[in-house]
Amino acid sequence: MYRRWFVYFIVFLWSFGLVACTTTTTQTPPQASTSTPNEATVSNSQTTTQESAKRVVALTSLSVDITHQLDKSKLVGITGSNLFKNDPRFQDIPRVSEGQAPPNLEKIVALKPDLVIGAEGFSNQTIDKLKQLKIPTLLTKVNSWQSLQEITKTLAQKIGADPKNLLNRYQGFITSTKSNPKTLVLVQRQPILAPNKNSWAGDLLNQFKLTNVAAELQGKSPIGGYVTLSAEKVLEADPEVIIIVNPPQGRGETGLLEALKKESFWNKLQATKNNRVYSLDYYGLVNAGSIDAIEKACKELSKIANS
């Protein structure tokens, strides 16, 4: 059952892109990236016009939300994310994908977009086909606070909007903290999986001065920015705070905390002895998901850091 949640976790990470990078299509040739993993990069290739995009199709939940916040009139097609299933803001906007199925190319083309925003590692095939049709595209990945800001600026530039209010809102999410407890985020039991510093979750911990005990660890995890840990490694780290990630609704198992309680190391940790074990949602902490999800995660991290 937990292996099933692990598979879902991999798919969801790739679905929404969690490494900082933005690739747009313009007339200048691609530029080589020299950024570190926590920086947002923009490389340009193939654009037919310098005018602001007026018809945007967004294939990731975060790009849907950012575009809507910047200028809702530009959004003509969106991903079928569960985050927006019952959101009245998007009720009348056509869905061009559902669940984990690839975006529907015919639906996208029929909307006559002048910008399509996708996720690196998930939308690539669709984006490549759209490039062949001379439709401008943007590929995004997010694994840091800086990348969130840079992607917001890039989208604002592409659609001719002012990002100032949204960027100011982001800054309001980050609050000062009283302490920097050793913290471990656990997203999976078999194997034990935790984010290092090269992930959205890892960078978010850093924003709140929560010392990620897995920050500098590297491993053979198939997911960039995440490492697998042995029970011995968890005991050695002995975190003061443990954050358990609740899987997305309807995805995998919800009993991660109960399963971890059965592990022999669990009751030997400072966090469990001092009752400093918290549960946070997948969206916002592991997958940025949406602006509201990010804000919620930030509020909860602030409470943890100041408790």
Summary of the structure (lengths in Angstrom):
residues: 307
radius of gyration: 19.6
end to end distance: 33.6
largest distance: 61.1
contacts: 1046
relative contact order: 0.16
helix: 40%
strand: 17%
